[in-house]
Amino acid sequence: MTAEPAGGRTGVPGTAAVVTAAVWVVRRLWLLALLLFLWWLITRAGWVSAVKLPPPADVWQELVDAFRDRDLLGAIGSTLGRLLQGWAVGVAAAVTLGLFAGAIPFVEDGVRPLMSGLQAVPTIAFLPVAILWFGYGPAAVMAITIFGTFKPMTLATISAVHQISPTLRQAGRAMGAKGLFFQRTLVLPATVPALVTGLRLSWAFAWRSLMAAELIVGGTPGLGQLLEEGRELNDIQLVIGVIVVIAAIGIVVEQVAFTRFERWVKHRWGLATPV
């Protein structure tokens, strides 16, 4: 009997997994790597003043100092905590209203044009109203985050309700489902795949609304406050560093959280085959 090579057959799947992971990283980060190289090249060649565009190494050192001296980690935690709370409240309220509007045409006729009109107005334009109602502080920032989530998520939910197959609706009614039971057992599960797009969109709107509100409303711990601090101190390294952190968080949430969740939903609802 021939001896099996050292490492056995288990090494092949392990190698394949490493190669797959490496390909996944390269495909998603090659453009970022290229931009980082161009950034380094431009600053190295002196084509742009370091006052306007500092070298990547200076920005990295500023981030290291910010973690140590400015509690950058605490600012990230405050911003993400506020974002998750506001997004969750906005999503819950929007899905409830969207399902209600999708089930009653009279309600939808009133809600859809209003939400479309509000969607055309930048959410930050409502910040003065939020400050007058909730005061100049974190409560106003939270209100803006919730409102920024609520508008796109409501429209996405209404659209998701209309994407449900009429055959599926007829089958549910033929089996005696109606009222709240019909909405809970048939409509809500059937809208989940389409709602994933709404969740992504509303997250992006919530993120932008929160950053703008934190930037304007002083005394609110978070990344927006650090951006404003960098502007006041004319510290371009800090400003660019915080922007890099915000972009990095967005990439991680998009590629790790939402992409995996969307893949799981598609497999769970039978819209894709497992890879």
C-alpha positions in Angstrom: 0.0 0.0 0.0 1.5 3.3 -1.1 2.2 5.8 1.7 0.2 9.0 1.5 2.3 12.1 1.0 3.1 14.2 4.1 0.2 16.4 5.0 -2.3 14.0 3.5 -5.2 15.1 1.5 -6.3 17.7 4.0 -3.6 20.1 2.7 -5.4 20.5 -0.7 -8.6 21.9 0.6 -6.6 24.1 3.0 -4.6 25.5 0.1 -7.7 26.0 -2.0 -9.3 28.0 0.9 -6.2 30.2 1.2 -6.2 30.8 -2.6 -9.9 31.6 -2.6 -9.5 34.0 0.3 -6.6 35.7 -1.4 -8.5 36.1 -4.7 -11.5 37.5 -2.7 -9.2 40.1 -1.1 -7.4 41.1 -4.3 -10.7 41.5 -6.2 -12.1 43.9 -3.6 -9.0 45.8 -2.6 -7.0 46.3 -5.8 -8.6 49.7 -6.5 -8.0 50.8 -2.9 -4.4 49.7 -3.2 -4.0 51.6 -6.5 -5.5 54.8 -5.0 -3.2 54.5 -2.0 -0.2 54.1 -4.3 -1.2 57.2 -6.3 -1.7 59.1 -3.1 1.8 58.2 -2.0 3.2 59.0 -5.5 1.6 62.4 -5.6 2.8 63.4 -2.2 6.3 61.9 -2.8 6.7 63.9 -6.0 5.5 67.1 -4.4 2.8 67.7 -7.0 0.4 68.8 -4.1 1.4 70.7 -1.0 1.5 68.6 2.1 -0.6 71.3 3.7 -3.5 70.2 1.5 -2.6 66.5 1.0 -0.3 65.0 3.6 1.5 61.7 2.8 -0.2 58.5 3.8 2.5 57.9 6.5 1.7 61.2 8.2 -2.1 60.3 8.2 -1.3 56.9 9.6 0.8 58.4 12.4 -2.0 60.9 13.2 -4.5 58.0 13.5 -2.1 56.2 15.9 -1.9 59.4 18.0 -5.7 59.8 17.8 -6.2 56.3 19.2 -3.9 57.2 22.1 -4.6 60.8 22.8 -8.1 61.6 21.3 -9.9 58.4 22.2 -10.6 57.6 18.6 -11.8 54.2 19.6 -14.4 55.7 21.9 -15.5 58.1 19.1 -16.0 55.1 16.8 -18.0 53.3 19.5 -20.2 56.3 20.2 -20.9 56.9 16.5 -21.6 53.2 15.7 -23.8 52.9 18.8 -25.8 55.9 17.8 -26.0 54.7 14.2 -27.3 51.2 15.2 -29.9 52.6 17.5 -31.2 55.2 15.1 -31.1 52.8 12.1 -33.0 50.0 14.0 -35.7 52.4 15.2 -36.1 53.9 11.7 -36.2 50.5 10.0 -38.8 49.2 12.5 -41.0 52.2 12.0 -40.6 52.2 8.2 -41.3 48.5 7.7 -44.5 48.8 9.9 -45.7 51.8 7.9 -44.7 50.3 4.6 -46.5 47.0 5.2 -49.6 49.0 6.3 -49.5 51.2 3.3 -48.9 48.3 0.9 -52.0 46.5 2.3 -54.3 49.5 2.1 -54.2 51.5 -1.2 -55.8 54.5 0.4 -53.0 54.8 2.9 -50.4 54.2 0.2 -51.8 57.0 -2.0 -51.1 59.4 0.8 -47.8 57.9 2.1 -45.9 57.2 -1.1 -45.9 60.8 -2.6 -45.1 62.3 0.7 -42.2 60.0 1.3 -41.0 60.6 -2.3 -41.2 64.4 -1.7 -39.3 64.1 1.6 -36.7 61.9 0.0 -35.9 64.7 -2.4 -35.0 67.0 0.5 -31.6 66.4 2.1 -32.1 65.0 5.6 -29.7 67.5 7.1 -32.1 70.3 6.1 -34.4 69.1 8.9 -31.6 69.4 11.5 -32.8 73.0 12.6 -36.2 71.5 13.3 -34.7 68.6 15.3 -32.7 71.1 17.3 -35.7 73.2 18.1 -37.7 70.1 19.1 -35.1 68.0 20.9 -32.4 70.5 21.9 -28.9 71.1 20.8 -27.4 67.7 21.6 -27.4 64.0 21.0 -31.2 63.7 20.9 -31.3 65.9 17.8 -28.6 63.8 16.1 -30.5 60.7 16.9 -33.7 62.1 15.5 -32.0 63.0 12.2 -30.5 59.5 12.0 -33.9 57.9 12.5 -35.5 60.2 9.9 -32.7 59.6 7.4 -33.4 55.9 7.8 -37.1 56.1 7.7 -37.7 57.8 4.3 -35.9 55.3 2.0 -36.8 52.3 4.0 -40.5 53.1 3.8 -40.4 53.4 0.0 -38.4 50.2 -0.2 -40.9 48.3 1.9 -43.9 49.5 -0.2 -42.1 48.5 -3.3 -41.2 45.1 -1.8 -44.9 44.5 -1.0 -45.8 45.1 -4.6 -43.2 42.6 -5.8 -45.1 39.7 -4.1 -46.4 37.3 -6.6 -50.2 37.5 -7.1 -50.3 33.7 -7.2 -48.8 33.6 -3.7 -51.3 36.0 -2.4 -54.2 34.0 -3.9 -52.8 30.8 -2.5 -52.7 32.4 1.0 -56.2 33.7 0.8 -57.5 30.4 -0.5 -56.0 28.7 2.6 -57.9 31.2 4.8 -55.2 33.6 5.7 -56.4 37.2 6.2 -55.9 40.3 8.2 -52.9 40.6 10.5 -52.3 36.8 10.2 -52.0 37.2 6.4 -49.6 40.1 6.8 -47.4 38.3 9.4 -47.2 34.9 7.8 -47.2 35.6 4.1 -46.5 39.3 3.3 -43.7 40.0 5.7 -41.7 36.8 4.9 -42.2 37.3 1.1 -40.8 40.8 1.3 -37.6 39.9 3.1 -35.4 39.3 0.0 -36.4 42.7 -1.5 -36.1 44.4 1.9 -32.4 43.6 2.0 -31.8 46.3 -0.7 -33.8 48.7 1.4 -31.7 47.9 4.5 -28.5 48.6 2.6 -29.9 51.9 1.2 -31.3 53.0 4.5 -28.0 52.2 6.2 -26.2 54.5 3.8 -28.7 57.3 4.3 -28.5 56.9 8.1 -24.7 56.9 8.0 -24.6 60.1 5.9 -27.3 61.8 8.0 -25.5 60.9 11.3 -22.1 62.2 10.1 -23.6 65.5 8.9 -25.5 66.0 12.2 -22.5 65.1 14.4 -20.4 67.5 12.4 -22.8 70.4 13.0 -24.1 69.7 16.5 -21.2 70.3 18.9 -20.8 68.4 22.2 -21.9 65.1 20.6 -19.1 62.5 21.0 -18.3 60.7 17.8 -16.4 60.8 14.5 -18.2 63.9 13.4 -16.9 65.8 16.4 -13.4 64.7 15.6 -13.8 65.9 12.0 -14.9 69.3 13.3 -12.0 69.4 15.8 -9.6 68.7 12.9 -11.1 71.6 11.0 -10.9 74.0 13.9 -7.3 73.1 14.5 -6.5 73.2 10.8 -5.2 69.6 11.2 -5.6 68.1 7.8 -4.0 64.8 8.9 -6.7 64.3 11.4 -9.5 65.2 9.0 -8.2 62.8 6.3 -7.6 60.1 8.9 -11.1 60.3 10.2 -12.5 60.2 6.7 -10.4 57.0 6.1 -11.8 55.5 9.2 -15.4 56.3 8.1 -14.7 54.8 4.7 -13.1 51.7 6.2 -16.2 51.1 8.4 -18.4 51.5 5.4 -16.4 48.9 3.4 -16.4 46.4 6.3 -20.2 46.8 6.9 -20.9 46.5 3.2 -18.6 43.6 2.3 -18.8 41.6 5.5 -22.3 42.2 7.0 -24.7 43.1 4.2 -23.1 40.9 1.5 -23.1 37.8 3.7 -26.6 38.6 5.0 -27.9 39.0 1.4 -26.3 35.7 0.4 -27.8 34.0 3.4 -31.3 35.4 2.6 -31.1 34.3 -1.0 -30.1 30.8 0.0 -32.7 30.6 2.7 -35.5 31.8 0.4 -34.4 29.5 -2.4 -33.3 32.4 -4.7 -29.8 31.0 -5.1 -27.9 27.8 -4.8 -25.3 27.4 -2.1 -21.8 28.0 -3.3 
